[in-house]
Amino acid sequence: MMLNLVLETPEGMLVIDQHALHERILFEQLKRRLRTDKLESQRMLIPEAGRLAAEQAREPWSSGTPWRSWAWASKTLAAARCC
């Protein structure tokens, strides 16, 4: 959906593309963070391979799986993204 802001200026009418404006704001914020050395970073995530029994593969969030401790966090995140 394309949304524009229409403003009256002393020179006439100004039409601003909201998406382009948002991109410009993000770009200016990034430039400011680069100048102040406050740019956040994150190490790359590395997948971890493992073996599962057939029962564990059918019920990945059951108590017998290696990633049981991650089940709560992933279900919480999934619920937060829903709706």
Secondary structure, 3 states (H helix, E strand, C coil): CCCEEEEEECCEEEEEEHHHHHHHHHHHHHHHHHHCCCCCCCCCCCCCCCCCCHHHHHCCCCCCCCCHHHHHHHHHHHHHHCC
